[in-house]
């Protein structure tokens, strides 16, 4: 393996403060290992509230942001990196904040011509009291990832999820409720503005939840997806349009649903900090296109370098 990053100091941010901390630790460790194989000097930082002070002391050449969820993925850490004038990977402040807010992202993507599901925001207590739309539907926090706090309410369900009204609920006072789209669970990675392929995800649990995403053997991935070529191409073009409309850069992952009976394709969300764990979809799609894990990680860092200064507001 060529030592293409020899002489470069890369700070890898991992862990963090969100409910997705454990996934970030795995993603960050895998990326840090790859960067060391590429010859970089790597500083692994379990990111906390003192992140700015730590980075100011270390003075890395570039920051690899492997954080997931709120604070690390919603524009907050990106703002810290902008203030420090450090080049960093993945999306900038605005795109990160916008993509993390599912309702606002849907409005922007819908205006650009992306097909998104209906629904809207509801107070969690209202949503727990009675059905706010006809079943089946999906309830999810408006600003979380990794399927944290997501419920599918099946057709004929007597009541909404009562967890929404629990005192232990800490995922926001408003929840997003959308119609449930039957059919295939799909994902499309976009790298440098170009879609790689379409993955069909078959969760062993019946729902692509946290365990199905990150547990070993939690889901089966079909790459490319078992679907009509025209629909697959539509999914890839839709992912590219969503990536562009939100102002994303680097690598993103778009989640979609495809009703293969009625040929209805709907885009659910764009993930600006896609997982880089052994079961993650982006490395798998890159490998399908002939790009190994180390080369993918190297490209992500070089993409950050390629922007020169730290102007990452877009």
Secondary structure, DSSP 8 states (H G I E B T S, - for coil): ---TTTT-EEEEEES-SSTTHHHHHHHHHHHHHHHHHTT-EEEEEE--TTHHHHHHHH--SEEEE---STTTSSSHHHHHHHHTT-EESS--HHHHHHHHSHHHHHHHHHHTT--B---EEEEHHHHHHS-SS-SSEEEEETT--TTTT-EEE-TT-SS--GGGG-TT--S-SEEEEEE---SEEEEEEEETTEEEEEEEEEETTSS--HHHHHSTTSEEEEES-SS-HHHHHHHHHHHHHHHHHTT--SEEEEEEEEETTTTEEEEEEEESS---STT-HHHHHHHHTT--HHHHHHHHHHHHHHT-SS----
